[in-house]
Amino acid sequence: MTQASLPTQDATAQDRSATVDGSGSRQSTAADEFDYDYRPVPALVPVALFCGLASLASFIFLSAIVLGVAGQVISLVALRRIRRSDGTLTGTGLSLLALGLCVVIPLAGVGFQMYEYQDELPDGYRRVNFPREISAKEFVIKDGKRELHQDVKPLNGQAIFIKGYMYQTKEAEGLRRFVLLKDNGECCFGGDPKPYDMIGVQMQDSKKVDSMEGLVAVAGILRANPAAKPGTPVYILEGNFFSKARTAF
């Protein structure tokens, strides 16, 4: 009696990897289904997530809300592509997450900055924008004499709150006097500020401050002397308050 031959190793492996129907055709396997179920995530999705996280900078820089707006657009485009892909793309959840981040974070950042803007103003002081309300007005020459611009005259003798950049000198600590400039191009890169681009600050009541880089805020009484000699600030601020600026505007 002839013994039945044992199935070969190749046949056994074939039986494990495929199922043959009655017609002899090979049916799909688990491996085939795994390959077929893989669906890529559009490249726009991680970009939108990055924009959402990067918009955290809106808590410091108001202009960073642009990242949030860009992220919203990218998220919506990604969602549209996924929905039109007939199931060949995935990532709807991540796209919605990115969209949420790009909406919530910039709104929270703007709200925080607006609160800081209102809260940073000391009581009894008027907020003055240095570049727009003083520097841009320059001076008026009348009968050969220098005079204040008509929009600046009302500020003379008023308690104001103003922001600018400290002119960098060798002394960095315990300053009773310093020069406040309208922008950091003049203070930090060898600029030659015009008389209307700088304010001499004289701290009152023996107050002393340390030199700071970046935008600072000063409050005090503004004095103006249009007849000041060349190289001498026309504007003098009798400072009563000094700090790092809490907002950039």
Steps between C-alpha positions, in 0.01 A plus 500: 500500500645828396525769769364846423772752452528775760428855385809687410614812688409720199150359484448552873614860475267551206207361697575739785524806282210449261158337476389341176132500409325241293612652172861490603539880524703652786299695757629816679697443818533699822827644370324613182227667704759673720672643195171608350380673822800733522394858426744793502448829683523811277819697548289809575386352833835521683552844347169615649595351838829688490319828425268440792782440746709783358208739551579482872732788416187716480521525880813710440475632144160606371615442142527126573124467454585479129631149570164406648312635200731315262456182703121531479513521122742208473287287735186563296680415177629177657150405617362564153763278339435221748124509444540500123751213500231227519674345798852492358619768746469522876571759769160661559550501876842661478370758256218593738749519785723732298199714408401530864852600605519760223175657618527481879867586554509826297173616660640431844824677407317809377286507814807472721678781316199729517478441874871575540462813286226640720653390829851637434387866495558662841211699645504868415717471189417547134627241255712657223637322196859622458546442124154612395410780742840663558771391257284512186391857582861626495523879557363815344733782395337839550688830455823302500425342836418140580158438650303196605242362263149610589404138579795462738456826691214365716733225628743750651468483878267197490536167681564248222575131462730425208707213359836499328852359502781596733808646338777259592792649694792358695306544823243227545386516864370763736411754232337825606497631143480335161383574146184338368486450122208424272647180353777248555668591171612826656594362839684181409650533153690827504214722387501878519163589654331828416396730788138392455600132507632507857382588848734563791370318808586627847376268773348681798515441877843335482360216289759301309456254214716243323561500127274265305497377144172497318192712548461677836217707647544831686244726666554855618452868426605607152689829464590651164762764417500573125798735547724219629855502364601251226567158647280574801158334523213735434274274705569418864291250692499526878466129559300350785449151360722264299465137393543254218214555255229239545370537145665591173245766407 
